[in-house]
């Protein structure tokens, strides 16, 4: 463990009553810090979660409106995953000279395990999941934050060969010394413009993943994204591209078609080897998931994983929950849960994965995004569009005229209308292109509820018994 932060006997504030915050608190308590766990949520709404996960006799819990007194005499503030960094109390803490770090920064300071950072707008979790499974296929131990907080690693009594860190823009902009062994950048598109004043600041936050790159850093980057290619200008290190089109001879990297992906490696003596992996049994649909596979494969090839081990994962991998996840087929109608598609580009990528007629359920809380890019894809692929949530009127203005569109009040109504409109061979796809609305605190909760509703449709009715 690194000694970059001496915290024994010092006051440390963790911002965020969530699984990430819990793991951070547990570690800090073990290290002898005086810990305060704070959140703007009410004490009533967080009491059960806190008491079931932590020994409250060893910490102070401040719930409700953030209070600057919480941060008085603090040596360190750690921002848990999911908490924005633009809070006024955090700015006041910085002004007072208090060190403010994010979870991924904190973990990197206290762990010497090499980190593979996966950044970009879309595809981060799936790419990180693939990397984790490929490393494991090579007989090594990998731990990721796909399903559980990265800080959990600090509380495990086991070592890992690699940490695989899904690195969001919010976590990256709070880093200073975060220095991954490898960086994978999936792609860049508009998102989170409800949190950032403009696209330039969102771009700058994502670019932070490269700021400590050096000549030894491996970078796997999307050659099909002009924004990513601009982002890496002037960054030191090794760059390995993946693309939708074949790469020029002599260039290490990967490209793909509908039926296979090709990985090109170059030996020290200049010998080129091309390895072809068929996609017949790859269950993750669409071009975006093909890119995720290429990105993950290139990353692990740089870590010593073989093509055969990559192939074994291709044959066995399943979609992560709520990420273009196949749910059920009812009366020859297929249901897919893509609740984590929280921006228009993600929904476009999901629509492109289908040749079947799609009934699309979208909507939620707007993030100041523009939806007109969806229009040609709605016209081409969507037979019915069902809009729900706070942003439904705005989305309807952009794309409602390009297919038969219904505006409904609840997700229950959306599923009912979708099923009523479906015919044999159709796909019903939940892909919000928005953040979760007030009905759901997270993408996961929205997706789980969607799947519950499908389960209710599938249950046969019992006959009346007299």
C-alpha positions in Angstrom: 0.0 0.0 0.0 1.1 3.5 -0.8 1.9 6.0 2.0 0.7 8.9 -0.1 -2.0 9.8 2.4 -1.4 9.6 6.2 -4.9 9.4 7.6 -4.5 7.8 11.1 -6.0 10.1 13.7 -7.1 12.7 11.1 -10.6 13.7 10.1 -11.7 12.3 6.8 -15.1 13.2 5.2 -16.7 10.7 2.8 -19.3 12.3 0.5 -22.0 9.9 -0.6 -24.2 7.4 1.3 -24.0 4.7 -1.2 -22.1 1.4 -1.7 -19.0 3.3 -2.8 -19.1 5.5 0.3 -19.6 2.5 2.5 -16.4 0.8 1.3 -14.5 4.0 1.7 -15.7 4.4 5.3 -14.8 0.8 6.2 -11.3 1.3 5.0 -10.8 4.7 6.7 -12.1 3.3 10.0 -9.6 0.4 9.8 -6.8 2.9 9.1 -7.7 4.8 12.3 -9.2 7.9 10.7 -12.0 10.0 12.3 -14.6 9.5 9.7 -17.6 11.6 8.8 -20.1 10.2 6.2 -22.2 12.9 4.6 -24.9 13.2 2.1 -27.6 15.6 1.1 -30.3 12.9 1.4 -32.4 13.0 4.5 -31.4 11.0 7.6 -34.8 9.2 7.4 -34.1 7.9 3.9 -30.6 6.7 4.6 -30.9 5.4 8.2 -31.6 1.8 7.3 -28.9 1.6 4.6 -26.2 3.1 6.9 -27.1 1.0 10.0 -27.2 -2.2 8.0 -23.8 -1.7 6.4 -21.7 0.2 9.0 -21.0 0.3 12.7 -22.4 3.8 13.4 -20.7 3.9 16.8 -17.4 4.4 15.0 -18.4 7.2 12.7 -20.3 10.4 12.4 -23.2 10.6 9.9 -24.3 14.0 8.6 -27.5 13.7 6.5 -29.6 16.4 5.0 -28.4 19.7 3.4 -24.7 19.8 3.1 -23.2 21.9 5.9 -19.8 23.5 5.7 -19.3 22.6 9.4 -19.0 19.0 8.3 -15.7 19.8 6.6 -14.2 21.9 9.4 -10.7 20.6 10.4 -10.9 17.9 7.8 -7.6 16.7 6.3 -9.3 14.9 3.5 -12.5 14.7 1.6 -13.3 11.7 -0.6 -16.1 11.9 -3.1 -17.8 8.6 -3.6 -18.9 7.4 -7.0 -22.0 9.0 -8.3 -21.5 12.3 -6.4 -20.9 15.4 -8.6 -17.8 17.5 -7.9 -19.3 20.9 -8.5 -21.0 21.1 -5.1 -20.4 24.5 -3.4 -19.3 22.7 -0.2 -16.5 21.0 -2.2 -15.4 24.2 -3.7 -15.3 25.7 -0.2 -13.3 22.8 1.0 -10.7 23.2 -1.7 -10.6 27.0 -1.0 -9.8 26.1 2.6 -6.9 24.0 1.5 -8.6 20.6 2.2 -7.5 17.8 -0.2 -10.5 16.6 -2.2 -10.2 13.3 -4.1 -12.5 10.9 -5.9 -12.8 7.2 -5.2 -10.7 6.0 -8.1 -7.9 8.5 -7.1 -8.1 7.3 -3.5 -7.9 3.7 -4.5 -4.9 4.3 -6.8 -3.1 6.1 -3.9 -3.6 3.2 -1.5 -3.0 0.3 -3.9 0.0 -0.7 -5.9 -2.0 -3.0 -8.1 -1.8 -1.9 -11.8 -5.0 -0.3 -13.0 -6.7 -0.6 -16.4 -8.9 2.5 -16.8 -11.9 2.3 -19.2 -13.2 5.7 -20.1 -15.5 7.2 -22.8 -19.2 8.1 -23.1 -20.7 4.7 -23.8 -19.6 1.1 -23.6 -17.4 1.4 -20.5 -19.0 -1.2 -18.3 -19.3 -3.9 -21.0 -15.7 -3.3 -22.1 -14.4 -3.5 -18.5 -16.4 -6.7 -18.0 -14.9 -8.2 -21.0 -11.4 -7.2 -19.9 -12.0 -8.7 -16.4 -13.2 -12.0 -17.9 -10.3 -12.2 -20.4 -7.8 -11.7 -17.7 -9.4 -14.4 -15.6 -9.4 -16.7 -18.6 -5.6 -16.3 -18.6 -5.5 -17.6 -15.0 -5.0 -14.2 -13.4 -7.1 -12.3 -10.9 -8.9 -9.1 -11.9 -11.3 -7.0 -9.9 -13.5 -4.4 -11.5 -16.1 -1.8 -10.4 -18.6 -3.0 -12.9 -21.0 -4.3 -10.3 -19.3 -3.3 -7.0 -17.3 -0.2 -5.9 -13.6 -0.1 -6.7 -12.9 0.7 -3.1 -14.1 -2.7 -2.1 -10.6 -3.9 -3.1 -9.1 -2.0 -0.2 -11.2 -4.1 2.2 -10.5 -7.5 0.7 -8.0 -9.9 2.1 -6.7 -10.9 -1.3 -4.5 -9.6 -4.0 -5.3 -9.1 -7.6 -3.1 -8.9 -10.7 -5.1 -6.0 -12.1 -7.9 -3.5 -11.2 -10.2 -2.7 -14.0 -11.8 0.8 -13.4 -14.8 2.1 -15.2 -13.7 5.7 -15.1 -16.5 8.3 -15.5 -16.0 11.9 -16.3 -17.1 12.9 -12.8 -14.5 10.6 -11.1 -11.7 11.6 -13.6 -12.0 15.4 -13.1 -11.3 14.9 -9.4 -8.0 13.1 -10.0 -4.4 14.4 -9.7 -2.1 11.5 -9.6 -4.3 8.7 -11.1 -1.9 6.9 -13.4 -3.3 3.7 -15.0 -1.1 1.0 -16.5 -3.4 1.0 -19.5 -6.2 3.3 -20.8 -9.0 2.2 -23.0 -11.1 5.0 -24.5 -14.3 3.6 -26.1 -15.7 6.7 -27.8 -17.0 10.2 -27.2 -20.4 11.8 -27.7 -22.7 14.4 -26.0 -23.8 13.5 -22.5 -24.2 15.0 -19.0 -24.9 18.5 -20.3 -27.1 19.0 -17.3 -24.0 18.7 -15.1 -21.5 20.4 -17.4 -21.9 24.0 -18.7 -21.0 22.9 -22.3 -19.6 20.0 -24.3 -16.1 21.4 -24.1 -16.0 21.0 -20.3 -17.4 17.5 -20.6 -14.7 16.7 -23.2 -12.0 18.2 -20.9 -13.2 16.1 -17.9 -12.9 12.9 -20.0 -9.4 13.9 -21.2 -8.2 13.8 -17.6 -7.6 10.1 -18.0 -4.6 10.8 -20.1 -3.0 13.5 -18.0 -0.5 11.3 -16.3 0.3 9.0 -19.2 3.9 8.3 -19.9 6.0 6.4 -22.4 5.1 3.1 -20.7 1.3 3.7 -20.8 -0.7 1.5 -23.2 -3.6 3.3 -24.8 -6.4 1.5 -26.7 -8.4 4.1 -28.6 -11.3 4.3 -31.0 -9.9 5.2 -34.5 -13.4 5.8 -35.8 -14.0 8.7 -33.4 -12.6 12.1 -34.5 -13.1 13.4 -31.0 -11.0 10.6 -29.5 -8.3 11.1 -32.1 -8.2 14.8 -31.2 -8.1 14.0 -27.5 -4.9 12.0 -27.7 -2.9 14.6 -29.5 0.3 15.2 -27.6 -0.2 12.4 -25.2 2.9 10.2 -24.6 2.8 6.4 -24.7 1.8 3.5 -27.0 -1.4 3.8 -29.0 -3.2 0.9 -30.4 -6.4 1.6 -32.4 -9.6 -0.3 -33.1 -11.8 0.5 -36.1 -14.8 -0.4 -38.1 -12.5 -0.5 -41.1 -9.3 -2.5 -41.9 -6.2 -0.8 -40.6 -3.3 0.0 -42.9 -0.5 -2.6 -43.2 2.1 -2.3 -40.5 -0.3 -0.9 -37.9 -1.0 -2.9 -34.7 -4.7 -2.9 -33.8 -8.1 -4.5 -34.5 -11.0 -4.1 -36.9 -14.3 -5.9 -37.4 -17.1 -7.0 -39.6 -20.5 -8.5 -38.8 -19.0 -12.0 -38.9 -15.5 -11.6 -37.3 -12.9 -9.4 -35.7 -9.3 -9.3 -36.7 -6.5 -8.6 -34.2 -3.1 -7.7 -35.7 0.0 -8.0 -33.5 3.6 -7.0 -34.5 6.5 -8.9 -33.0 9.8 -7.2 -32.0 11.3 -8.3 -35.3 8.5 -6.6 -37.2 6.6 -9.8 -38.1 2.9 -9.2 -38.4 0.4 -11.8 -37.3 -3.4 -11.5 -37.9 -5.7 -13.5 -35.8 -9.4 -13.8 -36.8 -12.1 -14.5 -34.2 -15.5 -15.5 -35.5 -18.5 -13.9 -34.0 -21.1 -16.6 -34.6 -21.4 -17.4 -30.9 -20.8 -13.8 -29.6 -24.1 -13.0 -27.9 -23.6 -9.3 -27.4 -25.5 -7.7 -30.3 -24.5 -4.8 -32.5 -21.5 -2.9 -33.9 -21.0 -1.1 -30.6 -20.5 -4.4 -28.8 -18.1 -5.5 -31.5 -16.1 -2.4 -30.8 -16.2 -3.2 -27.1 -14.8 -6.6 -27.9 -12.0 -5.2 -30.0 -11.1 -2.6 -27.3 -11.0 -5.2 -24.6 -9.1 -7.7 -26.7 -6.4 -5.2 -27.6 -6.0 -4.2 -23.9 -5.5 -7.7 -22.7 -3.2 -8.7 -25.5 -1.0 -5.9 -24.1 -1.2 -7.6 -20.7 -0.2 -11.1 -21.9 -3.5 -12.7 -22.6 -3.6 -15.0 -25.7 -5.9 -15.0 -28.7 -7.2 -18.4 -27.6 -8.1 -17.0 -24.2 -9.9 -14.1 -25.7 -11.8 -16.5 -28.0 -13.0 -18.5 -25.0 -14.6 -15.4 -23.5 -16.2 -14.5 -26.8 -17.9 -17.9 -26.7 -19.2 -17.6 -23.2 -19.9 -14.0 -22.4 -23.4 -12.7 -21.6 -24.7 -9.2 -21.7 -24.5 -7.2 -18.4 -27.9 -6.4 -16.8 -29.6 -3.5 -18.5 -27.1 -3.2 -21.3 -28.9 -4.5 -24.4 -29.8 -7.5 -22.3 -32.2 -10.1 -23.8 -35.0 -10.6 -21.3 -37.7 -12.9 -22.7 -39.5 -13.9 -25.8 -43.3 -13.9 -25.6 -45.5 -15.0 -28.5 -42.5 -14.5 -30.8 -41.9 -11.0 -29.5 -38.4 -10.4 -28.0 -37.9 -8.0 -25.1 -34.6 -6.3 -24.5 -33.6 -4.2 -21.5 -31.2 -1.4 -22.4 -32.0 0.8 -19.4 -28.4 2.0 -19.1 -28.6 3.8 -22.5 -28.8 7.2 -21.0 -28.0 9.4 -24.1 -29.2 9.5 -27.7 -25.9 8.0 -29.1 -26.3 5.0 -26.8 -29.9 4.4 -28.1 -28.7 4.8 -31.7 -26.1 2.1 -31.1 -28.7 -0.2 -29.7 -31.2 0.4 -32.5 -28.4 -0.4 -35.0 -28.1 -3.9 -33.4 -31.5 -4.9 -34.8 -32.8 -5.8 -38.2 -36.2 -6.7 -36.8 -39.0 -4.1 -36.4 -38.5 -2.3 -33.1 -41.0 -0.9 -30.7 -38.9 1.6 -28.7 -39.7 2.8 -25.2 -37.7 6.0 -24.4 -37.7 8.9 -22.0 -36.8 9.9 -18.5 -35.0 13.0 -17.2 -33.4 15.2 -19.8 -29.7 16.1 -19.5 -29.9 19.1 -21.8 -29.2 16.9 -24.8 -30.4 17.1 -28.4 -32.3 14.2 -29.8 -32.5 15.0 -33.5 -29.7 12.6 -34.3 -32.1 9.8 -33.5 -34.5 10.9 -36.3 -33.1 8.8 -39.2 -32.8 5.7 -37.0 -36.4 6.1 -35.8 -37.6 6.4 -39.4 -35.6 3.4 -40.5 -35.9 1.0 -37.6 -38.8 1.9 -35.2 -42.4 0.9 -36.0 -43.7 2.5 -32.8 -42.2 5.0 -30.4 -43.5 5.2 -26.8 -42.3 8.1 -24.7 -42.5 8.3 -20.9 -41.0 10.6 -18.3 -40.1 14.2 -17.8 -38.4 14.6 -21.2 -41.2 13.0 -23.3 -42.5 16.3 -24.7 -39.1 17.5 -25.7 -38.2 14.2 -27.3 -41.5 14.1 -29.1 -40.8 17.5 -30.7 -37.5 16.2 -32.1 -38.4 12.7 -33.3 -42.1 12.1 -32.7 -43.1 12.7 -36.3 -40.9 10.0 -37.8 -43.1 7.0 -36.7 -46.3 6.3 -34.8 -45.7 7.8 -31.4 -47.4 7.5 -28.1 -46.9 9.7 -25.0 -47.8 7.8 -21.8 -47.7 8.6 -18.1 -45.9 5.6 -16.6 -43.5 2.8 -17.5 -46.4 0.3 -16.9 -48.5 2.0 -19.6 -45.5 2.1 -21.9 -45.0 -1.7 -21.6 -48.7 -2.4 -22.1 -49.0 -0.2 -25.2 -45.8 -1.7 -26.6 -47.1 -5.3 -26.2 -50.5 -4.4 -27.6 -48.8 -2.9 -30.7 -46.4 -5.8 -31.1 -46.6 -8.5 -33.7 -44.7 -11.8 -34.2 -41.1 -11.1 -35.0 -41.0 -7.6 -33.3 -38.6 -6.4 -30.7 -39.7 -4.3 -27.7 -36.7 -2.3 -26.6 -36.3 -0.2 -23.4 -33.6 2.3 -24.3 -34.3 5.6 -22.5 -31.7 8.0 -24.2 -32.1 9.9 -20.9 -31.2 9.8 -17.2 -33.6 8.0 -14.9 -36.6 10.2 -13.8 -38.0 10.7 -10.4 -39.7 7.3 -10.4 -36.4 5.6 -10.5 -33.2 6.5 -8.7 -31.0 4.6 -11.0 -30.8 2.9 -14.4 -30.7 -0.5 -12.7 -33.9 0.1 -10.8 -35.7 1.1 -14.0 -34.4 -1.9 -15.8 -35.4 -4.3 -13.0 -38.9 -2.9 -12.9 -39.2 -3.2 -16.7 -38.2 -6.9 -16.4 -40.7 -7.4 -13.5 -43.4 -6.0 -15.8 -42.5 -8.4 -18.5 -42.6 -11.2 -16.0 -46.2 -10.2 -15.1 -47.2 -10.3 -18.7 -45.7 -13.8 -19.0 -47.6 -15.2 -16.1 -50.6 -17.2 -17.2 -53.8 -16.3 -15.6 -55.3 -18.8 -13.2 -58.8 -19.9 -14.0 -61.5 -18.9 -11.5 -62.2 -21.6 -9.0 -65.7 -21.7 -7.5 
